[in-house]
């Protein structure tokens, strides 16, 4: 490892984020797609040393301890299977993911907020079945009225998504950076075309 790289790598904390490891479950599927299951390189090396993961692919770069030199893992697989969650947490992010980052009234993307289909002022509750992603203009236009009063329609009914649906949505929104060594492991469970 050349000294200049080591100095840059260690002294600039931002550089430490450049070598995340894709974390696969024991069945070689990512723990999650969106957000993609990634660990910082330090966590990946720690898990290797604790014999919790197996290295599947590595970066060219290395790091040194007092006694050893390690190539930085780019893909690791857990030795023990982690049972995937069946219940999807009701969060703002998951709501936007369920609605594929689109306004459910006009289909626009960007500048999203969320809207209660049946307004809270009329007894609507904050739940999967009553909250949708909405752009600011549509949210303002709807205000505290019902869909019938505004003449607006939902692109699809609001409902609680399954974990499988959220994984499928997540595959369509990959992160900005996908390392080449990850590509073989991201779509193993995708259905093949007939």
Secondary structure as the mmCIF struct_conf table of DSSP 4:
data_model
#
loop_
_struct_conf.conf_type_id
_struct_conf.id
_struct_conf.beg_label_comp_id
_struct_conf.beg_label_asym_id
_struct_conf.beg_label_seq_id
_struct_conf.end_label_comp_id
_struct_conf.end_label_asym_id
_struct_conf.end_label_seq_id
HELX_RH_AL_P HELX_RH_AL_P1 UNK A 3 UNK A 11
HELX_RH_3T_P HELX_RH_3T_P1 UNK A 13 UNK A 18
STRN STRN1 UNK A 21 UNK A 24
TURN_TY1_P TURN_TY1_P1 UNK A 26 UNK A 27
BEND BEND1 UNK A 28 UNK A 29
STRN STRN2 UNK A 30 UNK A 30
BEND BEND2 UNK A 31 UNK A 31
STRN STRN3 UNK A 33 UNK A 33
TURN_TY1_P TURN_TY1_P2 UNK A 34 UNK A 35
STRN STRN4 UNK A 36 UNK A 36
STRN STRN5 UNK A 38 UNK A 39
HELX_RH_AL_P HELX_RH_AL_P2 UNK A 41 UNK A 49
TURN_TY1_P TURN_TY1_P3 UNK A 50 UNK A 51
BEND BEND3 UNK A 52 UNK A 52
STRN STRN6 UNK A 53 UNK A 64
BEND BEND4 UNK A 66 UNK A 67
STRN STRN7 UNK A 69 UNK A 78
BEND BEND5 UNK A 79 UNK A 80
HELX_LH_PP_P HELX_LH_PP_P1 UNK A 83 UNK A 85
BEND BEND6 UNK A 86 UNK A 87
HELX_LH_PP_P HELX_LH_PP_P2 UNK A 88 UNK A 89
HELX_RH_AL_P HELX_RH_AL_P3 UNK A 92 UNK A 98
TURN_TY1_P TURN_TY1_P4 UNK A 99 UNK A 101
BEND BEND7 UNK A 102 UNK A 102
TURN_TY1_P TURN_TY1_P5 UNK A 104 UNK A 106
BEND BEND8 UNK A 110 UNK A 111
STRN STRN8 UNK A 112 UNK A 116
BEND BEND9 UNK A 117 UNK A 118
HELX_RH_3T_P HELX_RH_3T_P2 UNK A 120 UNK A 122
TURN_TY1_P TURN_TY1_P6 UNK A 123 UNK A 123
BEND BEND10 UNK A 126 UNK A 127
TURN_TY1_P TURN_TY1_P7 UNK A 128 UNK A 130
STRN STRN9 UNK A 131 UNK A 135
HELX_RH_AL_P HELX_RH_AL_P4 UNK A 136 UNK A 142
TURN_TY1_P TURN_TY1_P8 UNK A 143 UNK A 144
HELX_RH_AL_P HELX_RH_AL_P5 UNK A 147 UNK A 150
TURN_TY1_P TURN_TY1_P9 UNK A 151 UNK A 151
BEND BEND11 UNK A 155 UNK A 156
HELX_LH_PP_P HELX_LH_PP_P3 UNK A 160 UNK A 162
HELX_RH_AL_P HELX_RH_AL_P6 UNK A 163 UNK A 171
TURN_TY1_P TURN_TY1_P10 UNK A 172 UNK A 172
BEND BEND12 UNK A 173 UNK A 173
BEND BEND13 UNK A 176 UNK A 176
HELX_RH_3T_P HELX_RH_3T_P3 UNK A 180 UNK A 182
HELX_RH_AL_P HELX_RH_AL_P7 UNK A 183 UNK A 186
BEND BEND14 UNK A 187 UNK A 187
TURN_TY1_P TURN_TY1_P11 UNK A 188 UNK A 189
BEND BEND15 UNK A 190 UNK A 190
HELX_LH_PP_P HELX_LH_PP_P4 UNK A 191 UNK A 193
#
